[in-house]
Amino acid sequence: MKICNIVARRDDPSYAQLSGYIKKEVVKEFKMACTDLEVSQVDAIEEAINLWLKNYRKRKTTEKEAS
């Protein structure tokens, strides 16, 4: 991702910053994978969160149907 895209997202009110602490080994492997795939870290994180949310919604739907 280019620097101008990062600045554009920072100034865009439809985006918010998210942060947390992750084990160093995971971060190192994640960065290497992003580089290997030529994917920005931001795009990879957003994709991972969207996948997690999709699974969360599916689980919630299943729980409602079981009730």
Contacts in CASP RR format, 6 or more apart in sequence:
PFRMAT RR
TARGET T0000
AUTHOR 0000-0000-0000
METHOD contacts of the structure
MODEL  1
MKICNIVARRDDPSYAQLSGYIKKEVVKEFKMACTDLEVSQVDAIEEAIN
LWLKNYRKRKTTEKEAS
1 40 0 8 1.000
1 41 0 8 1.000
1 42 0 8 1.000
1 43 0 8 1.000
6 42 0 8 1.000
9 15 0 8 1.000
9 42 0 8 1.000
10 17 0 8 1.000
18 45 0 8 1.000
18 49 0 8 1.000
22 30 0 8 1.000
30 41 0 8 1.000
30 44 0 8 1.000
31 41 0 8 1.000
33 44 0 8 1.000
34 40 0 8 1.000
34 41 0 8 1.000
34 44 0 8 1.000
37 44 0 8 1.000
END
